[in-house]
Amino acid sequence: MPSPEDRPQDRPPDLPPALAAVPADRPVIIAGPTASGKSGLALALAERAGGVVVNADALQVYAHWRVLTARPGPGEERRVPHALYGHVARTAPYSVGHWLREVAPVLSGPERPIVVGGTGLYLTAATEGLAEIPEVPAEVRAEAEALSPEALRAGLDAETLARIDSANPARLRRAWEVLRATGRGLARWQDATPPPLLPPERVATFVIEAPKERLTPRLAARFDAMLAGGALEEVRAALPGWTPRRPGDRAIGAAELVAHLRGEITLEAAREAAIVATRRYAKRQRTWFRARMKGWDRLAMP
């Protein structure tokens, strides 16, 4: 079975007029939910107008995931420069703070940055700034993971609790960890945020509109393509040492394929569950984009 690296690359999509009209020296950000075609647009723009494609996806940073995260293949990487893809070990701690530190020199490099991804926190941190919170010790993270959502909420200061999405387990744990480790609520840290790396007035910002009726069938088709392209083999290689709570092991669909490889469910059941998980993830992305990127230009899904 050929791997995605061996398959011929698809023809890049035509550039929407608004994207094609961006001056060649102006940084660009293209946000969009998973499978919305944002990476293809970034590749097309870089090929036709120059630039380096910069990853803003929290899972595509990991070296052991390529197929399951739809990371650009070697063929695409040869066509235009790419940055911050597949460079992090699965066991290494990595957060939006790490990403901001790594992306800063890329943004100030000689080539126009074309930042593309679906991790809303990365994109808003780049355009709005991010509080410089000290690293949380491992023992505090372990303490947070042992607590229930109710206990985490009860341990937060009122100002932070009113500001965060407390239904999001990762955001809830992070807020608790910051307060526990620093003695200062996350809201207070956020209020002391430094200037952003990419102020909106200096960058062309785009969000891909991805209507559910168009995106849903594409999500299913892409997961089937991942299976055909070696996703199951990729998960099998990652199975030793599998730790589902570790960020490096949280690729969408990985847990379902692990359950199949362990004999707990059939491959068809794993496929269906993974597609449902992907739809839920895309819904969360669209919700973030609507709430936090209201002033960004909209693009139709290619």
Phi, psi and omega in degrees: 000124181292144176276166178301334180294332185268347183283145174298143182281145178292154175294131180300149179289160173294144180282132172299148182307319182297324180285319179295335184277353181292129178305145187295344180259006183262127176301151182230141170238131176238111178255156177177156177292166180303139178069017182272355177095013184292322181293323177296321178293319179296318178298315180298318180295317180296321180293321187269334184232001179086154178138169176249132179277121186248124183287133172230045177239124188293341180261334180285356176285339189277135186293328187275354178248119170235304183297310189288342177255004182056038177293147178306141179276170180304326179297317177293321181293334176283335185284322178217158177295141175233150180222145175066035174248132170059036185246004185245133176291148186298333182268354184282140174292138180208133184217180177299328177296317176300316182298316180298320179294324181282328184281336184306310180292332177293319181294332180262010181283184185286340183257146179298124179282135172241094185276129184221137178170176181240005179274099186303324181297321178297315186290318178288329175296321180291326185261342181242346183096163181219135179299138182273077184274134178301155179299136179275128180299151182300324182292330176289320177299319179295322178296318180295320182295336181277350183266150176283161176305322180296318180292322178297315179299317182295336182269002182267154173285152186299323183295316179292316181301325180286342187260327186271167172275092187287353175276349179269113185302320182294317179294321181295314179297318181299315180298319180295316181300317181297314180296317181295320186279328188248345185073012183227130183295152180302322180300320180292322175297318181296326180292344178257028184294134177284171180300150181285157177289327182234079179302139184307330182286348181252001186224146175272117186249130182228144172236132177278122173283124184231086181301142183306320184293336177268323185285322186303309178296329179291323178299316180295316181296322181290322178294322175298320177295325177296317178298317179293333183268004174111017181298320182296320178293324178296318179291322178300320179294332180271354186298318176298127181080013182302127179226098190299336180276348180285131182307324181292347180251014187259024177304138181298125182097345182293315183299322181291321179287329174298316179301321177294314182297334177274002178081015183275330179216162177286165177296321179295320177294321178296318179300311182297318180293323180292322179294320176298316179298322179292321178298318179295320178296315179298323178297318178296321178297313181298322178298316179298313183298319180295322184280323190251350185233043184295330182269002181279149177289144181261141175240143174287146180295126182289000000 
